[in-house]
């Protein structure tokens, strides 16, 4: 049911985008649908911490008293683009605990119980739209031997 709702919303957004931008109607593809769905999920689940446009939190490179870093940006100024598809998938699914934390809590929560594998892939695919062409090339090379898992396809 949840997947169908996301698909319906994504399909509606694609239709709206095509109506607003006639050229977009001809560039519709599975990747574009995945990006649109990923953007929607990102806005619902990730933007509160990582920013509406992936800008991250202020001071994201400065550790707090617990040794934790604030949520980083996902755009060109961050480091998300340095991770393979497999690593991005695992971080979103399982969460992340910075090894320098003085606590055992996850720095980033796990979304594996609330997002389907295809939704996790959609979010990671959307993040790629925030990077420079050079960063996308680097990340594509990193992912060559570490792609999304088959479950995400």
C-alpha positions in Angstrom: 0.0 0.0 0.0 2.8 2.5 1.0 4.7 1.7 -2.2 1.5 2.3 -4.3 0.9 5.6 -2.6 4.5 6.8 -3.3 4.2 5.6 -6.9 0.9 7.5 -7.3 2.3 10.7 -5.8 5.4 10.3 -8.0 3.4 9.7 -11.1 1.3 12.8 -10.3 4.3 14.9 -9.8 5.8 13.7 -13.1 2.5 14.6 -14.8 2.5 18.0 -13.2 6.1 18.6 -14.1 5.4 17.6 -17.7 2.5 20.0 -17.9 4.5 22.8 -16.4 7.5 22.1 -18.5 6.5 20.5 -21.9 10.1 19.5 -22.7 10.1 17.3 -19.6 7.3 15.2 -21.1 9.7 13.9 -23.7 12.5 13.2 -21.2 10.5 10.9 -18.9 12.4 7.8 -18.0 12.6 5.2 -15.2 15.5 7.2 -13.7 13.4 10.4 -13.9 10.5 8.7 -12.1 13.0 7.3 -9.5 14.5 10.8 -9.0 11.0 12.4 -8.6 10.0 9.7 -6.0 13.4 10.1 -4.3 12.9 13.9 -4.0 9.5 13.4 -2.4 10.8 10.9 0.1 13.8 13.1 0.8 11.5 16.0 1.6 9.4 13.9 3.9 12.2 12.0 5.7 15.6 13.7 5.3 15.2 17.4 4.8 14.4 18.2 8.4 18.0 17.2 9.3 19.9 17.6 6.0 18.1 20.7 4.7 15.5 21.3 2.0 18.2 21.5 -0.7 20.7 19.2 0.9 22.7 22.0 2.5 23.2 20.3 5.8 23.3 21.8 9.2 25.4 24.8 10.2 28.8 23.7 11.7 28.5 20.3 10.2 32.3 19.8 10.4 32.5 20.6 14.1 32.0 17.9 16.7 29.7 18.5 19.7 30.4 17.4 23.3 29.4 13.8 22.5 31.8 13.7 19.6 29.0 13.8 17.0 28.9 15.8 13.8 25.7 17.6 12.7 24.1 16.3 9.6 26.3 17.0 6.6 25.3 18.5 3.3 24.5 16.2 0.4 25.4 18.7 -2.3 28.8 19.6 -3.7 30.2 20.9 -0.4 29.6 17.6 1.4 31.1 14.1 1.0 28.1 12.0 0.1 29.3 11.8 -3.5 32.4 10.0 -2.3 30.4 6.9 -1.4 29.4 4.0 -3.7 25.8 3.2 -4.3 26.1 0.1 -2.0 27.4 2.3 0.8 24.7 5.0 0.4 22.1 2.2 0.4 23.5 0.7 3.6 23.8 4.1 5.4 20.2 4.9 4.6 18.9 1.4 5.4 20.9 0.7 8.5 21.7 4.2 9.8 25.2 5.4 10.7 27.1 5.8 13.9 30.2 7.9 13.6 33.1 5.9 15.1 34.2 9.0 17.0 30.9 9.4 18.9 31.2 9.1 22.6 27.8 7.5 22.7 26.4 4.3 21.1 23.4 6.0 19.5 23.2 6.2 15.7 24.3 9.6 14.4 21.8 9.0 11.5 18.7 6.9 12.1 18.1 3.7 10.1 15.2 3.8 7.5 15.3 0.1 6.6 12.1 -0.5 8.6 10.2 2.4 7.1 11.4 2.6 3.5 11.2 -0.2 0.9 14.5 -1.1 -0.9 13.3 0.7 -4.0 12.6 3.8 -2.0 16.0 3.8 -0.5 17.5 3.6 -4.0 15.2 6.4 -5.1 16.6 8.7 -2.3 20.2 7.9 -3.2 19.4 8.5 -6.9 17.9 11.8 -6.1 21.0 12.8 -4.0 23.1 12.4 -7.2 21.2 15.3 -8.8 22.7 17.6 -6.2 26.3 16.9 -7.2 28.6 18.4 -9.9 29.2 16.4 -13.1 32.7 15.6 -11.9 31.4 14.3 -8.5 28.8 12.2 -10.3 31.6 10.7 -12.5 33.7 9.9 -9.4 30.7 8.3 -7.6 29.7 6.3 -10.7 33.3 4.9 -10.8 33.1 4.1 -7.0 29.9 2.3 -7.7 31.1 0.2 -10.6 32.1 -2.7 -8.2 29.8 -1.7 -5.4 26.3 -1.1 -7.0 22.9 -1.0 -5.3 22.0 -4.5 -4.0 19.6 -6.6 -6.2 16.8 -6.1 -3.7 16.7 -2.4 -4.6 16.2 -2.9 -8.3 
